[in-house]
Amino acid sequence: RSVKAKMIFSILLLVCLSLAAVGIISILNIYNSTITTLNKSMTETATVSADVVTQKLNALKSVVSQISRLPQFTSPDVSDSQRVAVLQDEQVSNDYNGAGYVDLQGNDLSGEKNVADQAYFQEAKKGTFYITEPIVNSNQKSANIIVSAPVMSAGKVSAVIYFSVSSNYLNDTVKEIKVGTTGNAYIVDKNGYTIAHTDAGKVLKRENVNEMAKKNAGLAKLASITTKMSRGQTGFDEYSYNGESKFLTYAPVQDSNGWCVGIAVSKNEFLQSTYLSILFIAIATLFAALIAVFVAVRLSGSITRPINKCIDRIVLLSKG
């Protein structure tokens, strides 16, 4: 019995260790292969999504550019009041929330205010188009982005026009980015503020994960990723918050003021088939171990039974 027990133990130990090694290696290979594939595919998705945002911004710039080239703005024979009237008509026809015609001193002739210290005026005065981050109204119920363009006359900047556009233009853009059933896209600026989201409330509240992480340690990992985004990096990471694990891929928006698109998706959604494969391997390994037990018992019995009989006979002979 002692010999049989030792044989069974030795066989089972060898078989189980071999099965465990094969099972663990198979599981790790499947998981790592899945993560590598997801890394590549989702990073490509983020890059394509960032290109979509760039196209949307360029479309907005194109409209404002065309308006800035109208003869009512470039001709010196048109009065400022006429220019303001044309600008207001364009505002209505394009369904914008506001418009302004600004001279080179920063005087907004549409609203009787001076905007010389505003980035959208300063950049347009240099001859470049500019789109601001959402500017939240004082009641925090709405926000607008400002699109500005230089008015060129005789090869020089003669004035600046701008339009105030609902920030939903950006929110609607990220809503069009679909990744799985749990995926949601958003945009952060170079300072880490959420400037576009499927949940517009995050924009109106000026959500900044980096600032929130200072009071909530659970957001540390997400804040670290957000820092990478605000630096214009492209990448693929994962984080957990409130008991939910997510993948987050991101890519910078070209021709923007340091914006970056992020796409977050539930890990469970993309790893469900992988988890099933791992479960199948675990069950198969366990089933193989049970078979090994049965074979070990039968094999050890077939070997030790004759030995035990010989031992019994030798004992009888020794007794005479």
Secondary structure, 3 states (H helix, E strand, C coil): CHHHHHHHHHHHHHHHHHHHHHHHHHHHHHHHHHHHHHHHHHHHHHHHHHHHHHHHHHHHHHHHHHHHCCHHHHCCCCCHHHHHHHHHHHHHHCCCCEEEEECCCCEECCCCEECCCCHHHHHHHCCCCEECCCEECCCCCCEEEEEEEEEEECCEEEEEEEEEEECHHHHHHHHCCCCCCCCEEEEECCCCEEEEECCHHHHHCCCEHHHHHCCCHHHHHHHHHHHHHHCCCCEEEEEEECCEEEEEEEEECCCCCCCEEEEEEEHHHHHHHHHHHHHHHHHHHHHHHHHHHHHHHHHHHHHHHHHHHHHHHHHHHHCC
